[in-house]
Amino acid sequence: MEQPEGSPSGPVPARLPLTKEPAMQTVPTAELPIKVYEAALKTGPDASSGLATAGFRTAKYLPPEWHQSNYHLYHKASTSCEEAERNRAEAKELSESSAATTQCAQKDSTTALGQRLQDIHFWKIALQKAIEELDAESNLLAAQKLRLERALDATQVPYTITTDNLQCRERRQAPDLVCDEVERELLKEAELIRNIQELLKRTLMQATTQIRLNRDHKEICEMDWSDKVETYNMDDKCGRYKNQSTNIQFHPSSVKFEESASTPETWAKFSHDNIYRAEREKLASVNLRTLIDNILHDVSEDLRMQCAAVNEAFAKRCMEMDDTKHKLEYHLNETLKEIGHQEANIIALKQAIREKEAPMKVAQTRLYDRSFRPNVELCRDAAQFRLISEVEVITESIESLKKKLLEAEQSLRNLEDTRINLEKEIAVKTNSIFIDRQKCMAHRTRYPTVLKLAGYQ
């Protein structure tokens, strides 16, 4: 028996690759047998049978069944007529009642829309009033803010004047470079101006913030008012619709409540809260304007009072320096006079010393000549003692005059030093008076007025 190809006992030929997809296998179709349904024939004593019924699959009705079928149709027709008449009566009654109900419902809806229009109008007027009041208050606060800005700019002039005064007074010379009352008042004024500037800046920021809050709440109220106006127009349009209107049509999808719809309570509370917040911001704005008025009034008064204190201190200081300068000038004049007298005294002392030279020469010449007396004539007589005493007296006088001359010269030098110091001190006082009066006080005449410091100019 031959082995099939690919069996274990024979060699397996190599598989060749497919060049295309194999064809789908199909099953041959075959016709199904026809099933014949036979109708049940009527059997019984009255049933027809025989050759006449051969080949028919339906039965015939009997006369009683025929009459029964007619009676059934009569009864059905009568019942249908009665039911139709009853339906007509019920339909007429329903039409009349539905018409009355519909008319009443439409009237109630129109009345409800009218009431709703009144509610919307009430809140619209309230919102409009809140918007107008908040807008007017914002304008008033903006004017106060402008005053704050002007006042803040006006404080730059006093601060510049004060710092310039302090810098100018630094150019005073010793010993006038002293921390006097004027400098203390100037430092107090500079500190006051810095504090005022910080206060005005903080108040200006508060005013800016409040104006922004006013405008934000005004915008919220305006949006609510705009919605109220739009809703009022819509409801007014809806209230004018009638059955004879030409612009009405079916909208079946509108007969529902929106998920995001508000209730009458939340609707009224929304506008009430907006008006309440607007009133609250308006009250805060009024309080801030009052605060700004008080601040600007106090600031202007404080600056002018401090300016007056500084000016008074300058005036007192200038008077003190004038008095000191006059006293120095008086002592300078006295010193100059004394210098002249001392110079004359020195000349007189020198002259007196020179005048002692001749008597000294005479006495010493006498003693010298008498020293040549011969032998016993060289005697210590009274003349000799008197001549020696004269020389000693003249020598003591010369020494006393020279000592006094030295003292007079030293006194003259001291007087010259005093004169120089007095002249320097007078120059220092003149410079200090020039700085305080011509520089500082003249610069302070440009100090801003109360109206300018209060922001009105």
C-alpha positions in Angstrom: 0.0 0.0 0.0 1.4 3.3 -0.9 2.2 5.9 1.8 0.6 9.2 1.5 2.7 12.2 1.0 3.9 13.9 4.1 3.5 10.7 6.2 6.1 9.9 8.9 7.5 7.0 6.8 8.2 9.0 3.7 10.1 12.3 3.1 8.1 15.5 3.5 8.3 17.8 0.6 9.2 21.5 1.2 6.2 23.9 1.7 5.9 26.6 -1.0 4.8 30.2 -0.1 1.3 31.2 -1.2 1.2 33.9 -3.9 -2.5 34.9 -3.2 -5.2 34.4 -0.7 -7.1 31.1 -0.9 -10.7 31.3 -2.3 -13.7 31.3 0.1 -15.5 27.9 0.4 -19.2 28.1 -0.5 -22.1 25.8 0.3 -24.6 24.9 -2.5 -28.2 26.2 -1.9 -31.2 23.9 -1.9 -35.0 24.6 -2.1 -37.0 23.9 1.1 -40.2 21.9 1.0 -43.5 23.8 1.0 -45.7 23.5 4.1 -49.4 23.3 3.5 -51.9 24.6 6.2 -55.4 23.1 6.1 -58.4 24.9 7.5 -60.6 23.0 10.0 -63.9 22.1 8.4 -67.2 22.7 10.2 -68.6 19.4 11.4 -72.0 18.6 12.9 -75.5 17.9 11.8 -75.8 21.2 9.9 -72.4 21.0 8.3 -72.3 20.8 4.6 -70.4 17.9 3.2 -70.1 16.0 0.1 -68.7 16.6 -3.3 -70.0 20.3 -3.3 -67.4 21.2 -0.6 -64.6 19.4 -2.1 -61.6 21.6 -2.7 -62.8 24.6 -0.3 -60.8 25.4 2.8 -63.3 28.0 4.5 -66.7 27.3 6.1 -70.0 29.2 5.5 -72.1 31.0 8.2 -75.5 29.8 9.3 -78.6 32.1 9.2 -78.7 32.6 13.0 -75.2 33.6 12.9 -76.0 36.0 10.1 -78.8 37.6 12.1 -76.7 37.7 15.2 -74.0 39.5 13.2 -76.5 42.1 12.0 -77.9 42.7 15.5 -74.4 43.1 16.8 -73.8 45.8 14.1 -77.1 47.6 15.0 -76.2 47.6 18.7 -72.7 48.8 17.9 -73.9 51.6 15.7 -76.5 52.8 18.3 -73.9 52.7 21.0 -71.5 54.6 18.9 -74.1 57.3 18.2 -74.9 57.7 21.9 -71.3 57.8 22.7 -70.7 60.4 20.0 -73.6 62.5 21.3 -72.3 62.3 24.8 -68.8 63.2 23.6 -70.2 66.2 21.7 -71.9 67.4 24.8 -68.9 66.9 27.0 -66.7 68.5 24.3 -68.9 71.6 24.2 -68.9 71.8 27.9 -65.2 71.3 28.1 -64.6 73.9 25.3 -66.7 76.5 27.2 -65.0 75.7 30.6 -61.5 75.6 29.0 -62.2 78.9 27.3 -63.3 80.5 30.5 -60.3 78.9 32.4 -57.9 80.0 29.7 -59.3 83.5 29.7 -59.1 83.6 33.5 -55.6 82.2 33.5 -54.5 84.7 30.8 -56.0 87.5 32.9 -54.3 86.3 36.0 -51.0 86.1 34.1 -51.4 89.6 32.7 -52.2 90.8 36.3 -49.1 89.0 37.6 -47.0 90.5 34.8 -48.4 93.9 35.8 -47.5 93.4 39.4 -44.1 92.1 38.4 -43.6 95.3 36.3 -44.4 97.4 39.4 -41.8 95.4 41.5 -39.2 95.8 38.7 -40.0 99.5 38.4 -39.6 99.9 42.2 -36.1 98.3 42.3 -35.1 100.0 39.1 -35.9 103.4 40.6 -34.1 102.4 43.8 -31.0 101.3 41.8 -31.1 104.4 39.7 -31.1 106.6 42.8 -28.2 104.6 44.3 -26.3 104.9 41.1 -26.8 108.7 40.9 -25.9 109.1 44.6 -22.8 106.9 44.3 -21.7 108.7 41.2 -22.2 112.1 42.8 -20.3 110.9 45.9 -17.5 109.6 43.7 -17.2 113.0 42.0 -17.0 114.7 45.4 -14.4 112.3 46.6 -12.4 112.8 43.4 -12.5 116.5 44.1 -11.2 115.8 47.6 -8.5 113.5 46.1 -7.5 116.4 43.9 -7.2 118.6 47.0 -5.0 116.0 48.6 -2.7 115.9 45.6 -2.5 119.7 45.5 -1.7 119.7 49.3 0.9 117.0 48.9 2.5 119.0 46.1 2.3 122.2 48.2 4.2 120.5 51.0 7.2 120.2 48.8 7.8 124.0 48.9 8.0 124.1 52.8 10.2 121.1 52.9 12.5 122.6 50.3 12.6 125.9 52.2 13.3 124.1 55.5 16.1 121.9 54.1 17.6 124.9 52.4 17.5 126.8 55.6 19.3 124.0 57.4 21.9 123.7 54.7 22.5 127.5 54.6 22.9 127.6 58.4 25.6 124.8 58.1 27.7 127.5 56.4 27.9 129.5 59.6 31.3 129.8 61.1 32.4 128.9 64.6 31.4 129.8 67.2 28.1 130.7 65.6 27.7 127.1 64.3 25.5 126.2 67.3 22.4 124.1 67.7 20.2 127.0 68.7 16.5 127.4 69.0 16.2 128.2 65.3 17.8 124.9 64.3 15.6 122.9 66.7 12.5 124.6 65.3 13.7 123.9 61.7 14.3 120.2 62.5 10.9 120.0 64.1 9.4 121.6 61.0 11.2 119.2 58.7 10.0 116.2 60.8 6.4 117.7 60.8 6.5 118.0 57.0 7.7 114.5 56.5 5.0 113.1 58.8 2.4 115.2 57.0 3.6 113.9 53.6 3.3 110.3 54.8 -0.2 111.0 56.2 -1.3 112.7 52.9 0.1 109.8 50.9 -1.8 107.2 53.0 -5.0 109.2 52.8 -4.5 109.6 49.1 -4.2 105.8 48.7 -7.4 105.4 50.8 -9.2 107.9 48.6 -8.0 106.1 45.4 -9.1 102.8 46.8 -12.5 104.2 47.9 -13.1 105.7 44.5 -12.3 102.4 42.8 -14.8 100.6 45.2 -17.4 103.3 44.5 -17.0 102.7 40.8 -17.0 99.0 41.1 -20.3 99.0 43.1 -21.7 101.6 40.7 -20.9 99.3 37.9 -22.6 96.4 39.7 -25.7 98.5 40.3 -25.6 99.7 36.7 -25.5 96.1 35.5 -28.4 95.2 37.8 -30.3 98.3 36.6 -29.6 97.4 33.0 -31.0 93.9 33.6 -34.0 95.4 35.3 -34.6 97.7 32.3 -34.2 94.9 29.9 -36.5 92.7 32.0 -39.0 95.5 32.3 -39.2 95.9 28.6 -39.5 92.1 28.1 -42.3 91.8 30.7 -44.0 95.0 29.3 -43.9 93.4 25.8 -45.2 90.1 27.3 -48.0 92.0 29.0 -49.1 93.6 25.7 -49.5 90.2 23.9 -53.1 89.4 23.0 -54.8 86.5 21.3 -55.0 88.7 18.2 -51.3 89.5 18.2 -49.5 88.6 15.0 -46.1 87.9 16.5 -47.1 85.0 18.7 -46.2 81.4 18.0 -45.7 78.0 19.7 -42.7 77.5 21.9 -43.2 74.1 23.6 -39.7 73.9 25.0 -40.2 77.1 27.0 -42.7 75.6 29.4 -40.2 74.7 32.1 -38.3 76.3 35.0 -34.7 77.0 34.3 -32.2 75.3 36.7 -30.4 78.6 37.2 -33.6 80.6 37.8 -33.9 82.7 41.0 -36.7 82.8 43.4 -38.6 86.1 44.1 -36.9 86.2 47.5 -33.4 85.8 46.1 -34.2 88.2 43.2 -35.3 90.9 45.7 -32.4 90.1 48.0 -29.9 90.5 45.2 -31.0 94.1 44.4 -31.4 94.9 48.1 -27.8 93.7 48.8 -26.5 95.7 45.8 -28.2 98.9 47.1 -27.1 98.2 50.7 -23.4 97.8 49.6 -23.7 101.0 47.5 -25.1 102.8 50.5 -22.3 101.4 52.7 -19.6 102.5 50.3 -21.3 105.9 50.0 -21.3 106.3 53.7 -17.6 105.3 53.8 -16.9 107.8 51.1 -18.7 110.6 53.1 -16.7 109.7 56.2 -13.5 109.7 54.2 -14.3 113.1 52.7 -14.9 114.5 56.3 -11.6 112.9 57.4 -9.8 114.5 54.4 -11.3 117.9 55.3 -10.2 117.6 58.9 -6.7 116.4 57.9 -6.2 119.2 55.4 -7.4 121.8 57.9 -5.1 120.5 60.6 -2.2 120.1 58.2 -2.4 123.6 57.0 -2.8 125.0 60.5 0.1 123.0 61.9 2.4 124.0 59.1 1.5 127.7 59.4 1.9 127.5 63.2 5.3 125.9 62.8 6.3 128.4 60.2 5.4 131.2 62.6 7.4 129.5 65.3 10.4 129.2 63.1 10.1 132.8 61.9 9.8 134.0 65.5 12.9 132.0 66.4 14.7 133.5 63.4 13.7 137.0 64.5 14.8 136.5 68.1 18.1 135.0 66.9 18.7 137.9 64.5 18.0 140.3 67.3 20.5 138.5 69.6 23.1 138.5 66.9 22.5 142.2 66.1 22.9 143.0 69.8 26.0 140.9 70.1 27.4 142.4 67.0 26.8 146.0 68.3 28.5 145.1 71.6 31.4 143.6 69.7 31.7 146.7 67.6 31.6 148.8 70.7 34.4 146.8 72.3 36.3 146.9 69.1 36.1 150.7 69.1 37.3 150.7 72.8 40.1 148.3 71.9 41.2 150.5 69.0 41.2 153.5 71.3 43.2 151.6 73.9 45.6 150.4 71.2 46.2 154.0 70.2 46.7 155.0 73.9 49.1 152.1 74.4 51.1 152.9 71.3 51.5 156.4 72.7 52.4 155.0 76.0 55.1 152.9 74.5 56.5 155.8 72.6 56.5 157.8 75.9 58.3 155.0 77.7 60.9 154.7 75.0 61.3 158.4 75.1 61.7 158.3 78.9 64.3 155.6 78.6 66.2 157.6 76.1 66.0 160.7 78.4 67.7 158.7 81.1 70.8 158.1 79.0 72.2 161.7 79.4 71.9 161.7 83.2 73.4 158.3 83.3 76.3 159.4 81.1 76.8 162.5 83.3 76.9 160.5 86.5 79.1 157.8 85.1 81.4 160.4 83.5 81.7 162.1 86.9 82.5 158.9 88.6 85.0 158.0 85.9 86.8 161.4 86.1 86.8 161.3 89.9 88.5 157.9 89.7 91.7 159.7 88.5 92.0 161.9 91.6 95.6 161.7 92.9 96.8 160.0 96.1 94.8 160.8 99.2 92.3 162.8 97.2 90.8 159.6 96.0 88.4 159.9 98.9 85.0 158.2 99.4 83.4 161.5 100.2 79.7 162.3 100.2 79.9 163.4 96.5 81.2 160.0 95.6 78.4 158.2 97.5 75.8 160.5 96.0 77.1 159.9 92.4 77.1 156.2 93.0 73.5 156.4 94.4 72.5 158.6 91.4 73.8 155.9 89.0 71.9 153.2 91.0 68.7 155.3 91.0 69.0 156.0 87.2 69.7 152.3 86.6 66.7 151.2 88.6 64.5 153.8 86.8 65.7 152.5 83.4 65.1 148.9 84.4 61.6 149.8 85.6 60.9 151.7 82.4 62.1 148.8 80.3 60.0 146.4 82.3 57.0 148.6 81.9 57.8 149.0 78.2 57.8 145.2 77.9 54.5 145.1 79.7 53.1 147.8 77.5 54.3 146.0 74.3 52.7 142.8 75.5 49.6 144.7 76.3 49.6 146.1 72.8 50.1 142.7 71.4 47.2 141.5 73.4 45.1 144.4 72.3 46.0 143.6 68.7 45.0 140.0 69.2 41.7 141.1 70.8 41.1 143.5 67.9 41.7 140.7 65.4 39.4 138.4 67.3 36.8 141.0 67.6 37.0 141.8 63.9 36.8 138.1 63.1 33.8 137.7 65.5 32.1 140.7 64.0 32.7 139.2 60.5 31.2 135.8 61.8 28.2 137.6 63.2 27.8 139.5 60.0 27.9 136.3 58.0 25.4 134.6 60.4 23.1 137.6 60.2 23.3 137.5 56.5 22.5 133.8 56.4 19.6 134.0 58.8 18.1 137.3 57.6 19.0 137.6 53.9 19.0 134.0 53.0 16.8 132.0 55.3 14.1 134.6 56.3 14.0 136.0 52.7 13.5 132.4 51.4 10.7 131.8 54.0 8.6 134.6 52.5 7.7 132.1 49.8 6.1 129.8 52.3 2.7 128.6 50.9 -0.5 130.1 52.2 -3.1 128.3 54.2 -5.4 127.9 51.2 -2.6 126.4 49.1 -1.6 124.0 51.9 -5.3 123.0 52.3 -5.4 122.1 48.6 -7.8 124.8 47.4 -5.2 126.3 45.0 
